[in-house]
């Protein structure tokens, strides 16, 4: 409607102005005509009255004169008549205008003196009257008095008001007709063709090629669609050719790389797009508090570390919660943008949640309920009905965002983690043809533990909407199958490693996640210079440097790590002044009380240990509590002699693999918790039980005193494992499994 008004507003203004001018001229003409008629009638009445009044006034017969003027009382528009003598005094007057005679009237005296008639409008109370004065002459031509005829002009103004109403009605009707005709014309010539064009583009984007009927239109829209049809045809041919070429390249390569994964996706998925769904977005736009400007940052997240290289290689769309302070400023009208910034490899679509939804779905149910439930860290899970409602609402909102983007034919949806247990079923109900996989990045507990959750049936039912559920290790797969078998009505197929529920089969597989070893292993001059800067800033030259990189979370064993450092220095005082532990701690989930309290406990513990062991300018623990980008973390891996990963319970822990890939060929050691998924692959690490502080302290000493040759040998073995089983192989295994399921 706004667009129509924009187009026709000049026309409306011109028509309104024209009709207004014509109306004014017409009203003026009618008014003049009515006034002429009124003056003529008044003159006629005054002349007839003057003829009779001259004789009466000459005789001084006031009684007969009053009967004469009272005869005007019975006329509707004629208000009355007044007779004046030679001196201008009232001789006779109609009772209806008796007060009219008391009014001072200079024009009466003028008429008596000059003998010239006079007519004009006069005010009488609230009335507008027309007065016509005619001098009365005797037979010899002498002026003996005057007669004034008074007419009510209300009918005249009523007539003009009716005329104005008619003109206004005509104007409004004409403007309405113009607007209606304009809307109809605009709809036929612009809106409907544009809607057809939009629908055509929608079919093309979703791959609904059978619905791309020829677009029948004329003019520029038809030319535009014609060009797009040619591009669409060329793209389809090119993609099919690329798919065939990709099949050949896959056969010729052994090691999984970004290029090989790209070829696999082309060969296996073809024109079907890959859709990734996660809570954490890979790129966030935040307002810098110091400068007030906006920065684009990558969050410290294992999911982001693993998935971002895959979508860089394959393209597709990543759908995530847009929760950063400046996220809305950088998306288009459909909440999308190309990422990475300046090197668009794939599309990021941001989903907006209210503060209430975020508090209930993310901080509440996900991280106060499911997170502690799945981690054996002796933190009691909290389940609230209000959080569950927000969790369901958020999953439904994400389902709407995903389904809106899915192409017409067999899309692949790859869902990440425990935030979206209901999402697979919601997608499958609306798009049964979609192939849906869920990867669970955290541990899966045994059935007794999971039975604590009051919403166990809804969660399992939602997850079994998937075609494939993936875990890091086989142990978690076994736990999931046991949980489904114990808690819901289903059939577990031990041979196919699947769960069958209502004739829907969900496969369960272990896919150990990894990192891009080549990217982390390439040390650039910038990284080397940053390593030297960090050494100088913290006086690390000549020191044995251990590094920890974690979110501040009770599952990461940060307190146990610091207690082990404390015990190590107690038992080995010769390392005072020689050993430094650098802890990078990213604040996390600070809205949750347990995390807030944990952060305060760690701060207090660091101060206590540093006070206890510090000498001169040396302190054993350097604690950096802020968010670090992956680029900022990389130099710390490069300078570390030891990397400590002490998770109390972890699905995989990619920090361990990142360190192995980034350490280079230096004699470095990984101290790794036995309770991580990574411990099953990185057997050459110094494995430790983080709950045993004595064992932990001994492991730190063993890592320091291990011969350099053994350090290099162990690190080389682990680096080969990470390099071979990299993130591209992980993604390739999932894509291969998904396409195999699709064929079945």
C-alpha positions in Angstrom: 0.0 0.0 0.0 2.9 2.4 0.8 4.4 1.7 -2.6 1.0 2.5 -4.3 0.6 5.8 -2.4 4.2 6.7 -3.3 3.3 6.3 -7.0 -0.1 8.0 -7.0 0.5 10.7 -4.3 1.4 13.3 -7.0 -1.8 12.5 -8.9 -3.9 12.7 -5.8 -2.4 16.1 -4.9 -3.1 17.4 -8.4 -6.7 16.1 -8.5 -7.4 17.4 -5.0 -6.0 20.9 -5.8 -7.8 21.1 -9.1 -11.2 20.1 -7.7 -10.7 22.4 -4.7 -10.1 25.4 -7.0 -13.1 24.4 -9.2 -15.2 24.1 -6.1 -14.2 27.5 -4.8 -15.0 29.1 -8.2 -18.4 27.3 -8.4 -19.3 28.2 -4.8 -18.4 31.8 -5.4 -20.5 31.9 -8.6 -23.5 30.4 -6.9 -23.1 32.8 -4.0 -23.1 35.8 -6.3 -26.1 34.5 -8.1 -28.1 33.9 -4.9 -27.1 37.4 -3.7 -28.3 38.9 -6.9 -31.6 37.1 -6.6 -32.0 38.2 -3.0 -31.2 41.8 -3.9 -33.8 41.8 -6.7 -36.5 40.3 -4.5 -35.7 42.8 -1.7 -35.9 45.7 -4.2 -39.2 44.6 -5.6 -40.7 44.2 -2.1 -39.3 47.6 -1.0 -40.7 49.4 -4.1 -44.2 48.0 -3.5 -44.0 48.8 0.2 -42.7 52.3 -0.5 -45.7 53.0 -2.8 -48.2 52.2 0.0 -46.1 53.7 2.8 -45.7 57.2 1.2 -49.4 58.0 1.6 -49.6 56.5 5.1 -46.5 58.4 6.2 -47.9 61.6 4.7 -51.1 61.2 6.8 -49.2 60.1 9.8 -51.3 56.9 10.0 -49.1 54.7 12.2 -51.8 52.1 12.8 -52.2 51.4 9.1 -48.4 51.5 8.8 -48.0 48.8 11.5 -50.6 46.6 9.8 -48.5 47.0 6.6 -45.2 45.9 8.1 -46.8 43.1 10.2 -47.9 41.5 6.9 -44.2 40.6 6.5 -44.4 38.5 9.7 -45.9 35.6 7.8 -43.2 35.3 5.1 -40.5 32.6 5.8 -37.4 34.1 4.5 -38.4 37.8 4.9 -37.6 38.6 8.5 -39.4 41.9 8.6 -39.9 45.5 7.4 -39.1 48.9 9.1 -40.5 52.3 8.1 -38.5 55.4 9.1 -39.7 59.0 9.0 -37.8 62.0 7.6 -35.6 62.3 10.7 -34.6 58.6 10.6 -36.9 57.6 13.5 -38.8 54.3 13.4 -42.3 55.0 12.2 -43.5 51.3 12.0 -41.6 48.0 12.5 -42.4 44.2 12.3 -42.6 42.7 15.8 -40.2 39.9 14.8 -37.4 42.4 14.3 -38.5 44.9 16.9 -35.0 45.0 18.4 -33.6 45.7 15.0 -35.0 49.3 15.2 -32.8 50.1 18.2 -29.6 49.5 16.3 -27.6 52.5 15.2 -27.8 52.6 11.4 -25.8 55.4 9.7 -26.7 54.0 6.3 -30.4 55.1 7.0 -29.4 58.7 7.4 -27.2 58.5 4.3 -30.2 57.1 2.3 -32.5 59.9 3.6 -30.0 62.6 2.7 -28.9 61.3 -0.7 -32.1 59.6 -1.8 -30.0 56.6 -3.1 -31.2 53.0 -2.3 -28.7 50.8 -0.5 -28.4 47.0 0.1 -25.9 44.9 2.1 -25.3 42.2 4.7 -25.7 43.0 8.4 -25.3 41.2 11.7 -28.3 40.8 14.0 -27.3 38.8 17.1 -26.2 35.5 15.8 -28.0 36.0 12.5 -26.7 37.2 9.2 -29.3 39.4 7.5 -29.6 41.1 4.2 -30.9 44.8 4.5 -32.3 46.8 1.6 -33.1 50.5 2.2 -35.3 52.5 -0.3 -36.1 56.2 0.3 -39.8 57.0 0.2 -40.7 60.0 -1.9 -43.9 62.1 -1.9 -45.8 63.0 -5.1 -43.6 66.1 -5.5 -40.4 64.0 -5.3 -39.4 65.0 -1.8 -38.0 62.3 0.5 -40.4 61.8 3.4 -38.9 58.7 4.9 -37.4 55.3 4.1 -38.4 51.6 4.0 -36.0 48.9 5.1 -36.7 45.3 4.1 -34.7 42.7 6.1 -34.2 39.1 4.7 -32.7 36.1 6.6 -29.7 34.8 4.6 -29.4 31.4 6.5 -31.0 29.6 3.5 -28.3 31.1 1.3 -25.4 29.7 3.5 -27.2 26.4 3.9 -27.4 26.1 0.1 -23.6 26.9 -0.1 -22.9 24.3 2.6 -24.8 21.6 0.7 -22.9 22.5 -2.4 -19.6 22.2 -0.5 -20.7 18.7 0.8 -21.5 17.6 -2.7 -18.1 18.8 -4.0 -16.4 17.0 -1.1 -18.2 13.8 -1.8 -17.3 14.0 -5.4 -13.6 14.6 -4.5 -13.5 11.8 -2.0 -15.2 9.4 -4.4 -12.8 10.4 -7.2 -9.8 9.9 -5.0 -11.1 6.6 -3.8 -11.6 5.4 -7.4 -8.1 6.5 -8.3 -6.6 4.6 -5.4 -8.6 1.5 -6.1 -7.8 1.5 -9.8 -4.1 2.1 -8.9 -4.1 -0.8 -6.5 -5.7 -3.1 -9.0 -3.3 -2.0 -11.8 -0.3 -2.3 -9.5 -1.4 -5.8 -8.3 -1.9 -7.0 -11.9 1.2 -5.5 -13.4 3.7 -5.7 -10.4 2.6 -7.7 -7.3 1.3 -10.8 -8.9 4.2 -11.2 -11.4 6.6 -10.5 -8.6 5.0 -13.2 -6.4 5.2 -15.6 -9.2 8.9 -14.7 -9.7 9.5 -15.1 -5.9 7.9 -18.5 -5.9 9.9 -19.5 -9.0 13.1 -18.5 -7.2 12.0 -20.4 -4.1 11.5 -23.6 -6.1 14.9 -23.1 -7.7 16.7 -22.5 -4.4 15.1 -25.6 -2.8 15.9 -27.7 -5.9 12.2 -28.3 -6.9 13.2 -28.5 -10.5 9.9 -30.3 -11.5 8.0 -27.1 -10.4 10.1 -24.7 -12.4 7.5 -24.2 -15.1 8.1 -21.5 -17.7 7.5 -18.1 -16.3 5.0 -16.3 -18.4 5.4 -12.6 -18.1 6.2 -9.6 -20.2 8.6 -6.9 -19.9 11.7 -6.7 -17.7 10.6 -9.5 -15.3 10.4 -12.0 -18.1 13.9 -11.0 -19.3 15.2 -11.4 -15.7 13.7 -14.9 -15.3 15.0 -15.9 -18.7 18.6 -15.1 -17.6 18.1 -16.9 -14.3 16.8 -20.0 -16.1 20.0 -20.1 -18.1 22.1 -19.8 -15.0 20.1 -22.5 -13.2 20.6 -24.9 -16.1 24.3 -24.1 -16.3 24.7 -24.7 -12.5 22.9 -28.0 -12.6 25.1 -29.2 -15.4 28.2 -27.9 -13.8 27.4 -29.5 -10.4 26.7 -32.9 -12.0 29.9 -32.7 -13.9 31.8 -31.7 -10.7 30.2 -34.6 -8.8 31.5 -37.1 -11.4 35.0 -35.5 -11.3 34.9 -35.6 -7.5 34.3 -39.4 -7.5 37.4 -39.9 -9.5 39.5 -37.6 -7.2 38.4 -39.4 -4.1 39.7 -42.7 -5.4 43.1 -41.2 -6.1 43.7 -39.8 -2.6 44.5 -41.6 0.7 44.7 -38.9 3.3 41.6 -36.9 4.2 42.0 -33.2 3.4 39.6 -30.3 3.0 39.7 -30.8 -0.8 39.0 -34.5 -0.5 36.0 -33.9 1.9 34.7 -31.3 -0.6 34.9 -33.9 -3.3 33.1 -36.5 -1.2 30.3 -34.1 -0.4 29.9 -33.3 -4.1 30.0 -37.0 -5.0 27.7 -38.3 -2.3 25.3 -35.4 -1.7 25.3 -33.9 -5.2 22.9 -31.0 -5.3 21.6 -31.6 -1.7 22.8 -28.9 0.7 24.3 -29.7 4.1 22.6 -28.0 7.0 24.3 -27.8 10.4 22.3 -26.8 13.5 24.0 -25.8 16.8 23.4 -23.5 19.7 26.8 -21.8 19.5 27.4 -19.8 16.3 30.8 -19.9 14.6 31.2 -16.2 14.2 29.8 -13.6 16.7 29.6 -9.8 16.3 30.3 -8.1 19.6 30.6 -4.6 20.7 34.1 -3.8 22.0 33.7 -2.2 25.4 37.0 -0.3 25.2 36.6 1.2 21.7 32.9 1.0 21.2 33.4 -0.6 17.8 32.2 -4.0 16.6 34.4 -7.0 16.3 33.7 -10.3 14.7 35.1 -13.1 16.9 35.2 -16.9 16.9 34.0 -18.3 20.2 36.2 -20.8 22.1 34.1 -23.9 21.4 34.9 -27.5 20.5 31.8 -27.6 18.3 33.0 -24.5 16.4 36.5 -25.9 16.1 35.3 -29.1 14.5 32.4 -28.0 12.3 33.7 -24.7 10.9 36.4 -26.4 8.7 33.8 -28.8 7.4 31.5 -26.1 6.2 34.4 -24.1 4.8 35.2 -27.2 2.7 31.7 -28.2 1.8 29.6 -25.1 1.8 26.0 -25.2 3.0 24.3 -23.5 5.9 24.9 -23.2 9.6 21.8 -22.4 11.7 22.6 -21.1 15.2 21.4 -18.8 18.0 22.4 -15.2 17.4 23.0 -14.1 20.9 25.9 -11.6 20.6 25.4 -7.9 21.2 25.8 -6.7 17.6 24.6 -9.8 15.7 21.4 -8.2 14.3 23.4 -5.4 12.6 25.1 -7.8 10.1 22.4 -10.0 8.8 20.1 -9.5 5.8 16.3 -9.4 5.8 16.2 -13.2 6.4 18.8 -13.2 9.2 21.6 -14.6 7.1 25.1 -13.6 6.3 28.1 -15.1 4.5 31.0 -16.3 6.6 33.9 -16.2 7.3 33.8 -12.4 7.0 35.6 -11.4 3.8 35.9 -15.0 2.6 32.3 -16.2 2.2 32.5 -20.1 2.3 29.1 -20.9 3.7 25.9 -19.2 5.0 25.2 -18.5 8.7 21.6 -18.1 9.6 20.9 -16.6 13.0 17.9 -17.6 15.1 16.7 -15.0 17.6 15.6 -16.0 21.1 14.0 -13.8 23.8 15.8 -13.4 27.1 13.2 -15.6 28.7 13.7 -18.4 26.1 17.5 -18.2 26.4 17.4 -18.3 30.2 15.1 -21.3 30.3 16.3 -23.3 27.2 20.1 -22.7 27.4 21.1 -21.7 31.0 18.3 -23.6 32.6 17.4 -27.0 31.1 20.5 -27.5 28.9 23.2 -26.4 31.3 21.6 -26.9 34.8 19.8 -30.1 33.8 21.2 -32.1 30.9 24.9 -31.0 31.3 25.4 -32.2 34.9 23.2 -35.2 34.3 25.5 -36.5 31.5 28.8 -35.6 33.3 29.8 -37.8 36.2 31.1 -34.9 38.3 28.8 -35.2 41.3 26.9 -31.9 40.5 23.2 -32.3 41.1 21.1 -31.6 38.0 18.2 -29.2 38.3 15.0 -29.7 36.3 12.3 -27.0 36.2 9.0 -27.2 34.4 9.4 -23.6 33.2 12.8 -24.4 31.8 11.4 -27.4 29.9 8.7 -25.2 28.4 11.4 -22.8 27.1 13.5 -25.7 25.9 10.5 -27.0 23.8 9.8 -23.6 22.5 13.4 -23.0 21.4 13.5 -26.4 19.7 10.2 -25.5 17.8 11.7 -22.2 16.8 14.8 -23.8 15.4 12.6 -26.4 13.6 10.8 -23.5 11.9 14.1 -21.9 10.9 15.5 -25.2 9.5 12.4 -26.4 7.6 12.1 -23.0 6.0 15.5 -23.5 4.3 15.4 -27.1 3.3 15.5 -27.9 -0.4 12.9 -30.0 -2.1 14.8 -33.3 -2.4 16.3 -35.3 0.4 18.2 -32.7 2.4 20.8 -33.6 5.0 20.5 -32.0 8.5 23.4 -32.4 11.0 22.3 -31.4 14.5 24.8 -30.7 17.2 24.6 -31.7 20.8 22.2 -31.8 23.8 20.5 -28.5 23.1 18.3 -30.0 20.4 17.0 -33.4 21.5 13.5 -32.6 20.3 14.5 -31.1 17.0 15.0 -34.3 15.0 11.4 -35.5 15.5 10.1 -32.0 14.8 11.9 -31.9 11.5 11.0 -35.4 10.5 7.3 -34.8 11.1 7.3 -32.0 8.6 10.0 -33.4 6.2 10.0 -37.2 6.4 12.3 -37.3 3.3 15.1 -35.4 5.2 18.1 -37.4 6.4 18.7 -36.2 10.0 21.8 -36.9 12.1 22.5 -35.8 15.7 26.0 -35.8 17.1 26.2 -35.9 20.9 29.4 -34.1 21.9 29.2 -34.9 25.7 29.1 -38.2 27.4 25.9 -40.3 27.5 25.2 -41.7 31.0 24.0 -45.2 32.0 20.3 -45.8 32.2 20.1 -45.4 36.0 21.5 -41.9 35.8 19.5 -40.8 32.7 16.3 -42.1 34.4 16.7 -39.1 36.8 15.5 -36.8 34.1 11.7 -36.3 34.4 11.4 -35.7 30.6 13.3 -38.9 29.6 10.6 -40.2 27.3 10.2 -37.0 25.3 14.0 -36.6 24.9 14.5 -40.2 23.7 11.5 -40.0 21.4 12.9 -36.8 19.9 16.4 -38.2 19.4 15.0 -41.3 17.8 13.5 -39.2 15.1 17.1 -39.2 13.7 18.4 -41.5 11.1 21.8 -41.5 12.8 22.9 -40.6 16.3 26.7 -40.3 16.8 28.9 -40.3 19.9 32.6 -39.9 20.4 33.3 -43.4 21.8 31.6 -46.8 21.6 31.0 -46.8 25.4 28.6 -43.9 25.1 26.9 -45.7 22.2 26.4 -48.7 24.4 25.0 -46.5 27.2 22.5 -45.0 24.7 21.3 -48.3 23.5 20.9 -49.6 27.0 19.0 -46.4 28.0 16.6 -46.7 25.1 16.1 -50.4 25.8 15.3 -49.8 29.4 13.3 -46.6 29.4 11.0 -46.6 26.3 9.1 -49.1 24.3 11.4 -50.0 21.4 13.6 -52.8 19.9 17.3 -52.7 20.0 19.0 -54.5 17.1 22.4 -55.6 18.4 23.6 -56.7 15.0 22.8 -53.5 13.2 23.5 -51.4 16.3 20.2 -49.6 15.9 17.0 -48.7 17.7 13.6 -49.5 16.1 10.6 -47.6 17.3 7.3 -47.6 15.5 8.9 -49.0 12.3 11.4 -46.1 12.4 15.1 -47.3 12.6 17.8 -45.1 14.2 21.4 -46.1 13.8 23.9 -45.5 16.6 27.6 -45.1 15.7 30.8 -43.9 17.3 32.6 -41.1 15.4 35.7 -39.8 17.4 35.8 -36.1 16.5 39.1 -34.4 15.7 40.7 -31.2 14.5 42.4 -29.9 11.3 45.9 -31.0 12.1 47.5 -29.3 9.1 46.0 -25.9 9.9 47.2 -26.1 13.5 50.6 -27.6 12.6 51.6 -24.7 10.3 53.5 -22.2 12.5 53.6 -18.9 10.7 56.2 -16.1 11.5 53.4 -14.2 13.2 52.9 -17.1 15.6 56.6 -17.3 16.3 56.8 -13.6 17.1 53.8 -13.9 19.4 55.4 -16.7 21.2 58.5 -14.6 21.9 56.2 -11.7 23.0 54.5 -13.9 25.5 57.8 -15.2 26.8 59.0 -11.7 27.5 55.7 -10.5 29.0 55.5 -13.3 31.6 59.3 -13.8 32.0 59.1 -17.4 30.8 62.6 -17.6 29.3 64.4 -20.6 30.7 61.3 -21.8 32.5 59.4 -25.1 32.2 56.1 -24.0 30.9 52.8 -26.0 31.4 49.7 -24.8 29.8 45.9 -25.4 30.3 43.2 -24.2 28.0 39.6 -24.5 29.1 36.3 -22.9 29.6 35.7 -22.3 33.3 33.6 -25.3 34.0 33.4 -27.8 36.8 33.8 -30.7 34.4 37.3 -29.5 33.3 39.1 -30.3 36.6 40.7 -26.9 36.9 40.7 -26.9 40.7 42.2 -30.4 40.7 44.8 -29.2 38.3 45.9 -26.3 40.5 45.9 -28.6 43.6 48.2 -30.9 41.7 50.5 -28.0 40.9 50.5 -27.1 44.6 51.3 -30.7 45.6 54.0 -31.0 42.9 55.8 -28.0 44.3 55.5 -29.2 47.9 57.0 -32.5 47.0 59.6 -31.1 44.5 60.8 -27.7 45.9 63.7 -27.8 43.5 61.3 -26.7 40.7 60.3 -23.5 42.5 61.3 -20.6 40.3 61.8 -23.0 37.3 58.2 -24.2 36.7 55.3 -22.0 35.5 51.7 -23.1 34.9 49.8 -20.8 32.4 46.0 -21.3 32.6 43.8 -19.8 30.0 40.2 -19.7 31.4 37.3 -18.5 29.3 34.4 -17.3 31.5 31.4 -19.5 30.8 27.7 -19.5 31.8 28.3 -16.9 34.5 24.5 -16.5 34.8 24.4 -19.9 36.6 25.2 -19.8 40.3 27.4 -22.9 40.3 29.6 -21.4 37.6 29.8 -18.1 39.3 30.8 -19.8 42.5 33.3 -22.0 40.7 35.0 -18.9 39.2 35.3 -17.3 42.6 36.7 -20.5 44.1 39.3 -20.8 41.4 40.4 -17.1 41.8 40.8 -17.7 45.5 42.7 -21.0 45.0 45.1 -19.3 42.5 45.8 -16.5 45.0 46.4 -19.0 47.8 48.8 -21.2 45.8 50.8 -18.2 44.4 51.0 -16.6 47.9 52.3 -20.0 49.3 55.0 -20.7 46.7 56.0 -17.3 45.2 59.6 -16.1 45.4 60.7 -12.7 44.4 59.0 -12.0 41.0 58.2 -15.6 40.3 54.7 -17.1 40.9 53.8 -20.7 39.9 50.4 -19.9 38.3 49.6 -17.3 35.6 45.9 -17.2 35.3 44.4 -15.4 32.4 40.6 -15.2 32.7 39.1 -13.9 29.5 37.9 -15.0 26.1 40.7 -16.0 23.7 40.3 -16.5 20.0 41.7 -19.6 18.4 44.4 -17.4 16.9 45.3 -16.1 20.3 45.5 -19.6 21.8 47.8 -21.0 19.1 51.0 -19.4 20.4 50.5 -20.9 23.9 50.5 -24.4 22.4 53.7 -23.5 20.6 55.6 -22.4 23.8 54.2 -25.1 26.1 56.6 -27.9 27.3 53.5 -29.6 28.9 49.8 -29.4 28.1 47.5 -30.4 30.9 44.0 -31.7 30.2 42.4 -32.8 33.4 38.7 -33.2 32.6 36.7 -35.0 35.3 34.5 -36.4 32.5 34.6 -35.4 28.8 33.1 -36.7 25.6 36.4 -36.1 23.7 38.2 -32.8 24.6 39.7 -31.3 21.5 42.3 -29.2 23.4 44.4 -32.4 23.7 44.3 -32.9 20.0 44.9 -29.3 19.2 48.0 -29.3 21.3 49.3 -32.5 19.7 48.8 -31.0 16.3 50.3 -27.6 17.2 53.3 -28.6 19.3 55.5 -29.3 16.2 58.5 -31.6 16.6 59.6 -30.1 20.0 60.0 -32.4 23.0 56.6 -31.7 24.5 54.3 -33.8 26.7 50.5 -34.2 27.0 49.2 -34.9 30.5 45.7 -36.3 29.8 42.8 -37.3 32.0 41.7 -40.9 31.7 38.1 -39.7 31.7 38.2 -38.1 28.3 37.3 -39.6 25.0 40.7 -38.4 23.7 42.5 -40.8 26.1 41.3 -43.8 23.9 43.1 -42.4 20.9 46.1 -40.6 22.5 47.5 -43.6 24.5 51.0 -42.1 24.4 50.0 -39.2 26.6 50.8 -39.3 30.3 47.4 -40.6 31.5 46.2 -39.5 34.9 43.3 -39.7 37.3 42.6 -36.1 38.1 40.8 -37.0 41.3 44.1 -38.5 42.7 46.1 -35.4 43.5 49.2 -37.4 44.4 49.1 -39.3 41.1 48.5 -36.0 39.3 51.5 -34.4 40.9 53.6 -37.4 40.1 52.5 -37.2 36.4 53.6 -33.6 36.2 57.1 -34.6 37.5 57.2 -37.6 35.1 56.3 -35.3 32.2 59.1 -32.9 33.1 61.8 -35.5 33.6 60.9 -37.7 30.6 63.8 -37.9 28.2 63.5 -35.7 25.2 63.8 -38.7 22.8 60.8 -40.4 24.4 58.9 -37.1 24.4 59.4 -36.7 20.7 58.5 -40.3 20.0 55.3 -40.2 21.9 54.3 -36.8 20.4 55.1 -38.0 16.9 52.9 -41.1 17.4 50.0 -39.0 18.7 50.4 -36.5 15.9 50.2 -39.2 13.3 47.0 -40.5 14.9 45.5 -36.9 14.9 46.7 -36.3 11.4 45.2 -39.5 10.0 42.0 -39.3 11.9 41.4 -35.6 11.4 38.2 -33.6 11.4 37.8 -34.2 7.6 37.9 -38.0 8.1 35.4 -37.6 11.0 33.0 -35.6 8.7 33.6 -38.0 5.8 32.7 -41.0 7.9 29.4 -39.3 9.0 28.6 -38.3 5.4 29.3 -41.8 4.1 27.2 -43.3 6.8 24.3 -40.9 6.1 24.4 -41.6 2.3 24.5 -45.3 3.0 21.4 -44.9 5.2 19.7 -42.9 2.4 20.3 -45.7 -0.1 18.8 -48.2 2.4 
